[in-house]
Amino acid sequence: MNWDQVEGNWKQLKGKAQAKWGDITDDEWHSAEGRREELVGIVQEKYGKAKDEAEREVDSWMNGL
């Protein structure tokens, strides 16, 4: 799956993302709407991760879909 597919299927995939990152609010999920950079930024901010670590985590999640 690639990020175009994630964006296109965001409503279905959001539940899987919420299971992984439960501290992210509904408003933040809505603002991300499946966009990689938005999601990386939110994960980075919410969980206090470095950008490269957040990118790896988000990419790992997407590759597991």
N, C-alpha and C positions, 0 to 999 in steps of 0.2 A: 504494500500500500504506500502511496506517496502523499505529499501534503495537499495536493489538489483533491485527492479522494477524501482525505480527512476533512477538509473544508466542506466538501459537498455532502458528506454524511455526518456532519458535526452533531446534529441532534441525536442521532443514534449512538455516536461514539462518546458523547459527553458523559454518559453514565459510567463508562469504563474509566474515563479520566478522573471523574469525581471519586471513584473507588480508590484510585492511586493517590490523589492529592485532595484529601478531605477538608483541608483548611481553607481552600479557595472558595470564595463566596459566589452565590448565584450571579451577582452583578459582574464579578470578574470573569466568570465563565461566559457570560453574555458578551462582554467586551472582547474576549479572545476569539470567539466564533471560529475556532479551528485554525487560526493563523499561528504558525510556528513561533515567530518572533514575539508575538503577544504572550503566548503561553510560556515561553522561556522566561520572559521578563517577570511574569507573575510568579512562576515557580522560584525564580531567583530571589524575588523580594519576600515572598511568604515564608520561604524555608531558609533564608540567609545563605544561599549558595553562590559560589562564584559563577560568572556567566558560562564558562566552558563546562562546568559541572552540571549546571541546569540544562545546557544544550544536550549533553550526553544523556541525561536522564529522560528528557523529552523525546529525543530520537530513539532511545531504547524502548520507550513505551510505544511509540509509533511503529517501530519495527516488529513489535510483538503482537500487533493487531492482526 
